[in-house]
Amino acid sequence: MQKSRYWLGRVLRVVLPLLISALAIWWVVRKLDFAELWATLRNMHLAGLLLNLLVYMAGLVFRALSFSTILGAKFSHMESFHGMNAGYFLNNILPFRLGEFGRAALMVAHSKKKASFMEVFAGIVTERTLDVVIGLVLFIGGLILIKSTLVPVWTLVLALVLMLGMVVLAALGAKYKENVMTFLWTRYQDRKIVREKLLPWLENFLKGFEVFLQPKRITLAIVLLFVSWLFAILQVYLLQKQLMTGAVWWWPFVVVPTSTFIMALPSMPGGIGVYEVGFERAYTMLGAPMSAAVAVALVMHVFQLIVPSILGVIGVYALGENIGSLVNKAQFAKTEAVKQAEAESADIE
């Protein structure tokens, strides 16, 4: 029974992302006028592409600076930049968000001050959490400018409150780390697996949230990450100016968060299909032509697939690694995390 459930879970983890991406692609192409799409894409010009590339690169730099600020002095800005792009590269070629595990594994392997895997992974979780918070704030701001509400604002406010609650819990966990660990060591002193595996992991994980206890540092990280979002919004604004007629300047404040949130769905590597659906749904609900919406999505997606992948490959080798070993480390890190979680859950029960 357990073996059959194990294989069923593995099959679902492979089939479900493929199915979602296939449905997303079908949703986009079923009503898409390809001749009109091609005519829209032909409005792009070299100067516009180069400007978009510069804006996109600026956003990556500010995001890397934010990530570096979250991690602190254990990594240089350049190491954070290389590690971040290596993670994006893995996400573009591998399923199951393995890039986040690969990013952590790569950076830990080259940490000058011996940062632990869970400490770096907590930094990645912090970045992603702040991403959601900033995205929700921008999305709410965009909806306020819309006369007819596309999404009930109260649902977004509730999501924002929940995310801020997670931030508070992370900060409290880091602040009272010693008390928490002392209690758990006492509570599970007779549980070998918990004592030898779970508690050291948890301690390092909470240590990674100590950035929340440093107001200047976390504020700087938030500001830098917010600027990177503004560059993404600027890039979409520049594209819609070239590819759309009648586009409104604040539309990207709705479109960019929508496309980012929908990428959380399980899908093919790189978010193939679901990314385009996010753009198409947001833009068409705002009143944009479908062909123009898909055109903007395709150009943005090409940037997100190609640029970080090239920079990621460069980053992998700049940090003295190779792609094959990095993929293995990412897969091993995720497998070990799942195994430990299952074993520790069973032991606690």
C-alpha positions in Angstrom: 0.0 0.0 0.0 2.7 2.5 1.0 4.7 1.6 -2.1 1.7 2.2 -4.4 1.0 5.5 -2.7 4.6 6.5 -3.1 4.6 5.9 -6.8 1.2 7.5 -7.2 2.6 10.6 -5.5 5.6 10.6 -7.9 3.4 10.2 -10.9 1.2 13.1 -9.8 4.2 15.3 -9.2 5.2 14.8 -12.8 1.8 14.7 -14.5 0.1 17.5 -12.7 2.6 20.3 -13.7 2.5 19.0 -17.3 -1.3 19.0 -17.3 -1.6 22.5 -15.9 0.9 23.9 -18.4 -0.9 22.1 -21.3 -4.3 23.5 -20.1 -2.7 26.9 -19.8 -1.3 26.8 -23.4 -4.6 25.5 -24.7 -6.5 28.4 -22.9 -4.2 31.0 -24.6 -4.1 29.5 -28.1 -7.7 28.5 -28.5 -8.9 32.1 -29.2 -5.6 33.6 -30.3 -5.3 35.2 -33.7 -1.7 34.3 -34.7 -1.6 36.6 -37.6 -2.6 39.5 -35.3 0.0 38.4 -32.7 2.7 38.3 -35.3 1.7 41.8 -36.6 1.9 43.1 -33.0 5.3 41.5 -32.3 6.6 43.2 -35.5 6.2 46.5 -33.8 9.1 45.7 -31.6 12.3 47.4 -32.6 16.0 46.9 -31.6 16.2 50.1 -29.6 13.2 49.1 -27.6 14.6 45.6 -26.9 17.9 47.0 -25.8 16.1 49.5 -23.5 14.1 46.6 -22.1 17.2 44.6 -21.6 18.8 47.4 -19.6 15.7 47.8 -17.4 15.5 44.0 -16.8 19.2 43.9 -15.9 18.8 46.8 -13.5 15.9 44.9 -11.8 18.1 41.8 -11.4 20.9 43.8 -9.9 18.6 45.4 -7.3 17.0 42.0 -6.5 20.5 40.5 -6.0 21.5 43.4 -3.7 18.3 42.8 -1.7 19.1 39.1 -1.4 22.7 39.9 -0.4 21.4 42.3 2.3 19.2 39.5 3.7 22.0 37.1 3.8 24.4 39.6 5.4 28.2 39.6 5.4 28.6 35.9 4.8 28.3 36.4 1.1 29.5 39.1 -1.2 27.2 41.0 -3.6 28.6 39.1 -6.6 28.2 35.7 -4.9 24.6 36.6 -4.2 24.1 37.7 -7.8 25.6 34.5 -9.2 23.7 32.3 -6.8 20.4 34.0 -7.5 20.8 33.6 -11.3 21.9 30.0 -10.9 18.7 29.3 -9.1 16.7 31.0 -11.8 18.5 28.9 -14.4 17.7 25.7 -12.6 14.0 26.8 -12.3 14.0 27.3 -16.0 15.2 23.8 -16.8 14.0 21.7 -13.9 10.6 21.1 -12.4 9.5 21.4 -8.7 11.2 24.7 -8.0 14.5 22.9 -7.6 16.3 26.2 -8.3 15.7 27.4 -4.7 17.4 24.3 -3.3 20.2 24.6 -5.9 20.7 28.2 -5.1 21.1 27.4 -1.4 23.3 24.4 -2.0 25.6 26.3 -4.4 26.0 29.3 -2.0 26.6 27.1 1.0 29.4 25.2 -0.9 31.2 28.4 -1.5 30.5 30.2 1.8 33.6 31.8 3.2 32.1 31.9 6.7 30.5 28.5 6.6 26.8 29.3 6.4 24.5 26.4 6.8 22.1 25.2 4.2 19.0 26.0 6.3 20.3 29.4 7.1 20.7 30.3 3.5 17.4 28.6 2.7 15.7 30.8 5.3 17.1 33.8 3.5 15.5 32.6 0.3 12.2 32.1 2.1 12.5 35.6 3.5 13.1 37.0 0.0 10.1 35.1 -1.4 7.9 36.2 1.6 8.8 39.8 1.1 8.1 39.4 -2.7 4.6 38.3 -1.9 4.0 41.2 0.5 5.3 43.8 -2.0 3.3 42.2 -4.8 0.1 42.3 -2.8 0.7 45.9 -1.9 1.2 46.9 -5.6 -1.7 44.8 -6.7 -4.0 46.4 -4.1 -2.7 49.8 -5.3 -3.5 48.9 -8.9 -7.0 47.7 -8.0 -7.8 50.9 -6.3 -7.3 52.7 -9.6 -9.8 50.4 -11.3 -13.4 51.6 -11.4 -14.8 48.0 -11.5 -13.1 45.6 -9.1 -11.6 42.5 -10.7 -10.9 40.8 -7.4 -12.5 41.5 -4.0 -9.9 43.7 -2.3 -10.7 42.2 1.1 -9.3 38.9 -0.1 -6.0 40.5 -1.0 -6.0 42.4 2.3 -6.5 39.2 4.1 -3.7 37.5 2.2 -1.5 40.5 3.1 -2.3 40.2 6.8 -1.5 36.5 6.7 1.8 37.1 5.0 2.7 39.9 7.5 1.7 37.4 10.3 4.3 35.0 8.9 6.9 37.7 9.0 6.0 38.4 12.6 6.3 34.7 13.5 9.7 34.5 11.8 10.9 37.5 13.7 9.6 36.1 17.0 11.2 32.8 16.2 14.6 34.4 15.6 14.3 36.7 18.7 13.4 33.9 21.1 15.4 31.2 19.3 17.3 30.2 22.5 14.1 29.8 24.4 12.4 27.8 21.6 15.4 25.5 21.2 15.7 24.9 25.0 12.1 24.0 25.2 12.3 21.6 22.2 15.6 20.0 23.4 13.9 19.3 26.7 10.6 18.1 25.1 12.3 15.7 22.6 15.5 14.7 24.4 14.5 11.0 24.1 13.8 11.3 20.3 17.0 10.6 18.5 15.9 11.6 15.0 14.4 14.9 16.3 17.4 15.7 18.5 20.0 14.9 15.8 18.3 16.1 12.7 15.2 18.2 13.1 16.4 20.5 16.0 19.8 21.5 14.4 17.9 22.2 11.1 15.3 24.3 12.9 18.0 26.2 14.9 19.8 27.2 11.7 16.5 28.0 10.0 15.5 30.4 12.8 19.0 31.8 12.7 18.4 32.7 9.0 15.5 34.9 10.1 17.7 37.2 12.3 17.6 39.8 9.6 14.1 40.7 10.9 15.7 41.8 14.2 17.8 44.4 12.5 15.6 47.3 11.4 18.1 49.0 9.1 19.1 45.9 7.3 15.6 44.5 6.7 14.4 48.0 5.7 17.2 48.3 3.1 16.4 44.8 1.8 12.7 45.7 1.4 13.6 49.0 -0.4 16.0 47.3 -2.8 13.4 44.5 -3.5 10.7 47.1 -4.0 12.9 49.0 -6.5 13.4 45.7 -8.4 9.6 45.4 -8.7 9.4 48.9 -10.0 11.9 48.0 -12.7 9.7 45.0 -13.7 6.7 47.3 -13.8 8.7 49.8 -15.9 9.7 47.1 -18.4 6.0 46.0 -18.8 5.0 49.7 -19.2 7.6 50.2 -22.0 6.4 47.0 -23.7 2.8 48.0 -23.6 3.6 51.4 -25.0 5.2 49.7 -28.0 2.7 46.8 -28.5 -0.7 48.2 -27.3 -3.0 51.0 -28.2 -4.9 52.6 -25.5 -2.9 51.1 -22.6 -3.1 52.9 -19.3 0.1 53.6 -17.3 -1.0 51.8 -14.1 -2.0 48.5 -15.8 1.4 47.0 -15.0 0.7 47.4 -11.3 -2.0 44.8 -11.8 -0.4 42.7 -14.5 3.1 42.1 -13.0 1.8 40.8 -9.6 -0.8 38.6 -11.3 1.8 37.0 -13.5 4.1 36.5 -10.5 1.5 35.0 -8.2 0.3 32.6 -10.9 3.8 31.2 -11.3 3.3 29.6 -7.9 1.1 27.0 -9.7 2.9 23.7 -10.5 3.8 23.8 -14.1 6.5 22.9 -16.6 10.0 24.3 -16.0 10.1 28.1 -16.5 6.3 28.4 -15.9 5.6 27.7 -19.6 2.0 28.4 -20.3 0.9 29.7 -16.8 3.0 32.8 -17.2 1.3 33.7 -20.4 -2.2 33.0 -18.9 -1.4 35.4 -16.1 -0.6 38.2 -18.5 -3.5 37.4 -20.8 -6.1 37.2 -18.1 -5.0 40.4 -16.3 -4.6 42.4 -19.5 -7.8 41.3 -21.2 -9.8 41.9 -18.0 -8.4 45.4 -18.0 -9.6 45.9 -21.6 -6.5 45.2 -23.7 -6.6 43.2 -26.9 -5.7 39.5 -26.5 -3.0 39.5 -29.1 -1.2 42.5 -27.6 -1.5 40.9 -24.1 0.1 37.7 -25.3 2.8 39.6 -27.2 3.8 41.5 -24.1 3.8 38.2 -22.1 6.0 36.4 -24.7 8.6 39.2 -24.8 8.7 39.3 -21.0 8.9 35.6 -20.7 11.8 35.4 -23.3 13.7 37.8 -21.2 13.1 35.8 -18.0 14.0 32.6 -19.6 17.1 33.6 -21.6 18.9 36.4 -19.6 18.9 34.7 -16.1 19.8 31.4 -17.7 22.9 32.9 -19.4 23.8 34.7 -16.3 23.1 31.6 -14.2 25.5 29.4 -16.3 28.1 32.1 -16.0 27.5 32.2 -12.2 27.7 28.4 -11.8 31.2 28.3 -13.3 32.3 31.6 -11.7 31.6 29.9 -8.3 33.7 26.9 -9.4 30.8 24.6 -10.0 29.4 22.8 -13.0 25.9 22.3 -14.1 25.7 18.6 -13.7 26.9 18.6 -10.1 24.7 21.6 -9.3 21.6 19.7 -10.6 22.6 16.7 -8.5 23.0 18.9 -5.4 19.6 20.5 -5.9 17.9 17.2 -6.3 19.8 15.7 -3.3 18.9 18.7 -1.1 15.2 18.5 -1.9 15.2 14.7 -1.5 16.9 15.0 1.9 14.5 17.7 3.0 11.5 15.6 2.1 13.0 12.5 3.7 13.8 14.3 6.9 10.4 15.9 7.1 8.7 12.5 6.7 10.9 10.8 9.1 10.7 13.5 11.7 6.9 13.7 11.4 6.6 10.0 11.9 8.9 10.1 14.9 7.0 12.9 16.5 3.7 11.1 16.1 
